[in-house]
Amino acid sequence: MTAFKQVPAIYHRQLGRFLVTALCDGYMAYENFEIFTDPDQNKLAACLAAETRVAPPVISINAFLVRDGVRTILVDCGSGDIMGPTCGHLPDLLEQLDVPLDCITDILLTHIHPDHSNGLTDPVTGMKHFPNAMVHVHQEEIRHWFDDDAKAKATERQKRVYFDAGRIQITPYRDGCVRTFDQECEIFPGISVLPSTGHTPGHSCFIFRSDGEAMIIWGDTVHVPEVQLAYPDVGMIFDTDNLAAARSRRKILQRCVDENLLVGGMHIHFPGFARIRQGYDGEYRFVAEQWYHAAHHGQSF
Ligand SMILES: [Zn+2]
């Protein structure tokens, strides 16, 4: 059987003055349901089957490039080259777009986890992949992943995959190129941060507003929409604090409904844009945005 190569996973979406480009770094295919904290595998499988998804799930990894003619921003930066052959495509996609890595002015990190932050640094040489970028991240992310006491309590896998990898990725930027925040605030005109902790101690969303439109890039608020919109309390084993993550998930989902926010999701199936509606049974419904054939914008980037 011939395996056809897809076109590059790049999708542009204009949001007022921002040109938002979804980039699919790749995907993770899981072999069992143990990534969920809920032991009811029949329920989980039924959610996926109802949405015609494979079970156990395949989860996209997206990052978002946001350009406004002044800044060239990446929201998360892919998984680098240590998560296997299905991941790590972000640098190729930036090359396809003619966006050299040294043109990235800012990296907004939703959190420090390998599929979001391992694209920052070459782990072999310790060199930054983005030599001119300022990294913006919640201060609790830095505090927690550099905390030796927290690391001592972690499993061997967590030590290696989260604590060690996080330190390798962030350390080169601690030469004055990490800017932290600790509360909801505006970091650039029209771009604000909304902490939503639980998945990790400083997990945060970013909200972009322009010309009456608003989009939230919600990081890992939801990993598997087919399951976690119907059952927002279902957590993932990757959560640092399941209960806090579920509380944050409910809060963000309700805000998406109330404010009709466009959602950009790291683990929503590419191209990763959707809106959230109230579900028929009181929970939530995921409405993927239609494909626009062209991103209309007046500026050239
Ligand atoms: Zn993730």
Boltz pocket constraint, residues with backbone or C-beta under 6 A from the ligand:
constraints:
  - pocket:
      binder: B
      contacts: [[A, 113], [A, 115], [A, 116], [A, 220], [A, 266], [A, 267]]
      max_distance: 6.0
